[in-house]
Amino acid sequence: MTLAEWLQQATRQLSGVSALAADDARLLLCHQLNVSVSYVYGHGDDTLGEPDLQALNQLLHRAVQDEPIAYIIGHWPFWNIELEVASCTLIPRPDTELLVEQALSLSLPEHAKVLDLGTGTGAIALALACNRPLWQVTAVDKISAAVALARRNATRLAASNCTISPSDWFSAVTGQQFDLIVSNPPYIEPDDPHLPALKYEPVSALVAAERGLADLATICQQAPAYLATKGWLWLEHGYNQAEDVQQLLTTAGFNKVQSRKDYGGNWRISGGCLNSHNE
Ligand SMILES: C[S@@+](CC[C@H](N)C(=O)[O-])C[C@H]1O[C@@H](n2cnc3c(N)ncnc32)[C@H](O)[C@@H]1O
């Protein structure tokens, strides 16, 4: 079987589970052969060796069971970096790039201290650390396998300005103050009908009590003690949670409380500034 023939039949099989079946098939092929997409385009008539064909069909079987391609190939792009991913935490989503864009647009001190709560792969923290080499970024997660994963990503990206620690929200940063706190915490309701479609990702990364608001509330309430004057807190949340999160921020004493829409037109991040009033 040639590369082009395998791609064609894999695309057909994946079309039942993926809207991006052809792209997914190509990612599997590139992963197995350890080649670039352009190589695949230029070598469609090459014949696949038997070991590669067998391995590819095993990868395809997993993908047809709806296992995310990112977990199968073990890495995924986010912002302008590539991250190792693993089933101990969330696969970074393009939606979360809105939080990175917002953080990079803030006018913060040149050597800003930044905290990323629930860092997972390290996606937000490492995107910020790599794009602002003078910032000192601290990233925490309560899952030890996620801390190890984020540390591997930091090492591979040579992000020496990012420190990653195990922590239950703020427990490991007692006494510290930051110019910016960001978080994409779990915010899905326990009985959300979309949860079965996310069955490969851990509940610890997805679900929060109190209509998905429990962790967002904890962070809003505790953040002021860890923010410098005029420090910002920005949070990702569900498409229908902006009003609740704005209320949580206002109740916690934040000013300039505001939300931003994603490219789909949904209010997906909210933030506020501490002790700045509306000057
Ligand atoms: C939605 S995922 C976000 C991962 C990553 N920041 C991203 O945007 O791709 C939430 C993360 O919060 C972590 N987490 C959940 N509860 C936590 C807690 N109490 N303290 C610290 N991290 C927590 C989970 O392990 C998971 O990695």
Ligand as a Chemical Component Dictionary entry (heavy atoms), coordinates in Angstrom:
data_LIG
# 
_chem_comp.id                   LIG 
_chem_comp.type                 NON-POLYMER 
_chem_comp.pdbx_formal_charge   0 
_chem_comp.three_letter_code    LIG 
# 
loop_
_chem_comp_atom.comp_id 
_chem_comp_atom.atom_id 
_chem_comp_atom.alt_atom_id 
_chem_comp_atom.type_symbol 
_chem_comp_atom.charge 
_chem_comp_atom.model_Cartn_x 
_chem_comp_atom.model_Cartn_y 
_chem_comp_atom.model_Cartn_z 
_chem_comp_atom.pdbx_ordinal 
LIG C1  C1  C 0  -8.780 23.062 32.251 1  
LIG S1  S1  S 1  -7.226 22.379 32.695 2  
LIG C2  C2  C 0  -6.151 23.663 32.059 3  
LIG C3  C3  C 0  -4.776 23.213 31.718 4  
LIG C4  C4  C 0  -3.912 24.296 31.018 5  
LIG N1  N1  N 0  -3.805 25.488 31.823 6  
LIG C5  C5  C 0  -4.513 24.663 29.671 7  
LIG O1  O1  O 0  -5.096 25.744 29.550 8  
LIG O2  O2  O -1 -4.422 23.858 28.735 9  
LIG C6  C6  C 0  -7.227 22.681 34.446 10 
LIG C7  C7  C 0  -5.965 22.286 35.183 11 
LIG O3  O3  O 0  -6.157 22.654 36.559 12 
LIG C8  C8  C 0  -5.584 21.654 37.377 13 
LIG N2  N2  N 0  -6.220 21.744 38.705 14 
LIG C9  C9  C 0  -7.459 21.317 39.066 15 
LIG N3  N3  N 0  -7.683 21.588 40.376 16 
LIG C10 C10 C 0  -6.569 22.203 40.843 17 
LIG C11 C11 C 0  -6.192 22.723 42.120 18 
LIG N4  N4  N 0  -7.000 22.646 43.179 19 
LIG N5  N5  N 0  -4.969 23.302 42.243 20 
LIG C12 C12 C 0  -4.123 23.376 41.167 21 
LIG N6  N6  N 0  -4.431 22.887 39.929 22 
LIG C13 C13 C 0  -5.637 22.313 39.774 23 
LIG C14 C14 C 0  -5.855 20.353 36.622 24 
LIG O4  O4  O 0  -4.983 19.322 37.036 25 
LIG C15 C15 C 0  -5.639 20.800 35.171 26 
LIG O5  O5  O 0  -4.300 20.599 34.772 27 
# 
loop_
_chem_comp_bond.comp_id 
_chem_comp_bond.atom_id_1 
_chem_comp_bond.atom_id_2 
_chem_comp_bond.value_order 
_chem_comp_bond.pdbx_ordinal 
LIG C1  S1  SING 1  
LIG S1  C2  SING 2  
LIG S1  C6  SING 3  
LIG C2  C3  SING 4  
LIG C3  C4  SING 5  
LIG C4  N1  SING 6  
LIG C4  C5  SING 7  
LIG C5  O1  DOUB 8  
LIG C5  O2  SING 9  
LIG C6  C7  SING 10 
LIG C7  O3  SING 11 
LIG C7  C15 SING 12 
LIG O3  C8  SING 13 
LIG C8  N2  SING 14 
LIG C8  C14 SING 15 
LIG N2  C9  SING 16 
LIG N2  C13 SING 17 
LIG C9  N3  DOUB 18 
LIG N3  C10 SING 19 
LIG C10 C11 SING 20 
LIG C10 C13 DOUB 21 
LIG C11 N4  SING 22 
LIG C11 N5  DOUB 23 
LIG N5  C12 SING 24 
LIG C12 N6  DOUB 25 
LIG N6  C13 SING 26 
LIG C14 O4  SING 27 
LIG C14 C15 SING 28 
LIG C15 O5  SING 29 
# 
